[in-house]
Amino acid sequence: MYKLSENSKKNRDGVDQRLIEISDLAIKITAVDFGHPADGGVRTAERQYELYTEGKSECDGVKNKSRHQSGLALDFYAFVNGKASWEPLHLAMVASAFLQAASILGYKLSWGGLFEPYKTTDGMKHGWDMPHVELVE
């Protein structure tokens, strides 16, 4: 069984408690280890705008707010062979644990891997935000 690092736990600060519960259960049932990056939890409007101008988000933080700004979204990365992995297969396996955990806990969760698809380097179509989950209210 895997455990979240202290940094990953810290990176969830301010996130909706339901997402923390989901993350805590997901790490216990996942087939692939994972963590939460520094920008993976709550973001200020300023930080969200920076990510938008860097092309890392479709939300500008002002007119088009991110669910991260309200603590209703959480990003993750897979951790494979001692390093972070953004491979679609690894991310899908982690997302599966998140979706299963949410179902067990009775919460509705949306995964970015099911957002509008785009073609990736592996030739497959994937949602544009595979390392992202958000609560559905």
N, C-alpha and C positions, 0 to 999 in steps of 0.2 A: 504494500500500500504506500502511496506517495503522500508527501506533506508539503504544504505551501511554505516557502521561505518567509522569513520576517519581512523582507523587502516587498514581496508580493502581497503580504497581508497589509503592510503600510500603504501600498499603492491602491488599496480598496477604501481607504479612509474617506468617509463622507458618502459612500455609495449606499443606496437603499439597502436596508437590513435584509430584505428578501434575496437580493442578489448575493449578499455575503453568505446567507444560508445555502443558497444554490451552489456557490463556489466551494463552500466547505464540504458539502456532500459530493460534489462532482470530483474533487480530488481523491476522495475515498473509493470511488467506483470507476475511475477512468482507466483505460487500457494504455494511455500515453500520458506521461507526466506533463504538467503545465505550470505556468506562472502568469503573473499580471505585470505588464510593463509600467513604467513611470507615468505615462500619459493614459493608462488604461482605465482609470477611474474618473473621478470628478474633475472637470476642467473649468477654468474661468473663461469668460467671453474673450478675453485677450489671448489666452493660450489657444482657444478654439480657432480664433481668427488667424493666428500664426500657422496652425496646421492646415488651414484652408489655403492660405497664400503659398504654402509649400507644396500644395497639391496632394496632401495626405488625408484630406477630408472634403466632403461635398457640402459641409455645413460651415457657414461663415461665422457663426456664433452670435450674430445680431439679428439679421432678417430671417435666416434659416438656422435656428438653434439646434444644437446636438442634444441628444438624450443624455450625453455625458454631463452636460451643464446642470442637469437636475438630479444627477445621481442615479438615473434609471438605466444606464448602460455600463457595460464592463467589457474591456478587451482582455485578450489572453494571447499567449504564445505557447506552442508545444515545446517541450524540453526533451530532446532525444540525443543520446550518445554524448551527454555532458554539455550540450549547447542548445541555444534557442533555435527552433525550426519554424519556418513559415510555409513549409510544404503543405499543399492542399490536403493530402491524405492525412497527415498528422493533425492539422487543424480540424478536419472533419471528425476525426476520432475524439478529440477533446470536446468539440461541440456536441457530439452524441452524448457524452457524459453530462454536459450541462443540461441538455434537453431532457434526459432521463431524470436527473436530479430535480429539475423544476416540476416534472410530472409527478414524481413521488411526493413532493412537498405541496402540490396543489397550486402551483403558480404557472401563469402563462408566460412563455418566453419565446422571443423571436431570435433567429440566428442570421447573421449577416451573410452567411454562405448561401442563403436562399433568397437574398435580395436580387435585383436585376442582374442577370448573368453577363459575364464577359469571358472571352477566351484567354486562357493563360498559357504559359510556356509548355505545359504538358499536353496542350491540344484539347483540353477539356474545358467545358464551360462551368464557371463557378460564380457564386455571388460575389459582388464587388467588395464585400467587407467580411471575409471569412473569419478573422480573429475577433469577432464582435458578437455580443449577445445583449439583448435589451428586454426589459419587462414590457409586457403588453397589458395595458389597462383599459 
